[in-house]
């Protein structure tokens, strides 16, 4: 399995540096950006991390607006919201928009690790369910199980 990559989007350089070091020592490839606009541009240019850690308070577009933009581009990309504010309204809004989790700063390293592991596992399970559903979509004809259009034509002919 390739190394999982995490994009950290936070306007606070010390937070970015801390997360880059902490996550790097945990085996993740980490990229850091200081604004939501930079993140949206990077994603639109084709960069696809395994997940994103996104601060709520950002210059320009706030984290909630950035979350909406990212989910429009990549609806299944796991995003964990980080914030120094624990406003229930913001938490509810972020979760409704598809955030995987929400952590209030300062957070414990164990809580961050658990949130990342849970988000990655949830995405892995969703991918597995999608694959299994595709496999179940095969057409069964007699003793032959196939979804290959050429094989289905041969079965229809015979």
N, C-alpha and C positions, 0 to 999 in steps of 0.2 A: 504494500500500500504506500502511496506517495505521502510525503510529509504534508500534514494539514496546514493550511495557511489561514491566518487571521488578520483582518484589516482592522486597525484601531483608529477610530475617528474621534479626536478629542482636541479641544483648543488649548489645553494645558500641557505644555511641553514636559513638565515633570511627570505627569500622569502617563503620557505617551512613552517617555523613556523608561519609567518603572514597568509598564505593561510589556514593552518590547523585551526588556531584560528578563522579567519573570516568565513570560510565555515562551521566550526563546530557550530558557533553561529547561522548560517543560517539554521541549521537542517540537514546538510549532515554528513555522516560518512566519515572521511578523512584519507587516508593513504598517506605517503610521502616517496619518494625514491630520492636518490641523483644522479643516473645515468640511462641512457637508458638501459644499459645492465641489471641492477637490475630489471627494469620494464619488460623487455622482459622475463627474467627468471621467475619472479613472475606470469606473464600472462600465460606462457607456463606450469607452475605448476598448473594451473586451477583457479587462481584468476580472477574474472570478475567484474570489477567495472562498475558503471552506465555510467561513462565517465572518460576521462583523461585530465588533464591540463599538457601540455608538453612544456618544455623550448627548444629553438632551440640550444643554446650553452651548450653542455654537454661534460663531459670528455668521452673519448672513442668514441662511435658512437654519431654523432650529432643528433639533434632532427628530422631532415628530414629523416635520415636513420632509426631512431627508429620508426618514423611514418610509413614508408614503411613496416618495420618488423611487427608492430602491426596490420596494415591493412591486412597483409597477414594472420595473425592468426584470427583476428576478424574484418572482413570488415565493419560491421555495427556499431562498437563501436564509439560513438562520441568522438572526440579529438579536443580540443582547443589548438592552438599553442600560447605560450607566448614567447616574445623575447624583448631584450633590443635594438635590431636592427630592423629598419623598412624598410629593403631592399625589394623593390617591387618584385624582382626576387624570393626571398625566400618566400614571401607571395603567389605569383602565384603558385610556385612549391608545397607548402604545400596544397593549396586549390585544385589543380589538383589531388593530391594524396589522397584526401578525408578528409582533415581537416574540421571540422565543422565551425571553425572561427579562427581568428588570432588577438591577442591583443598585442600591443607594450607596454612594461614596460617604465615608470610606468603607470599603467592604473587606471581608476576610479573604485571604488567598484561597482558603478551602471552599468558600462560597462561590468564588469565581471559577475555580476548577470544576466544581460540581455543575454549575450552570453551563459551562462549555461542554462538559461530557454529556450532560442531558440533552443539550441542543444538537450535538453531533449524533448521538444515539437516536434521537427522534427523527432526524433527517435520514439516517441510515435505514430505519424501520419504514419510513414513508417510501424511500426508494425501493426497498424490498417488496413492499405491498404493491407498488406500481408494476414491478417486474412480474410478480406472481399473477396479478390481474391480466397482464399481457399474455402470460402463458396460458391462463384459463380461457382467453379469448380464442384459442385455437378451435378450429371446427373439427368435430368428430364425425367421421363418415365410416360406418361399419367398424372394421378393425384398424382403420388408419386414422391417426390423429395428426392433423397438419393445419397450418395457416398459410402455406406456400400457395400463391395464386396459380402457379403452373400445375402443381399437384391437384388442386381443387378442380381445374379444368379437365385433367385426365380422369379424375373420379367421375365427373359429370358425364364425360363421353362414354365411359364403360358401363 
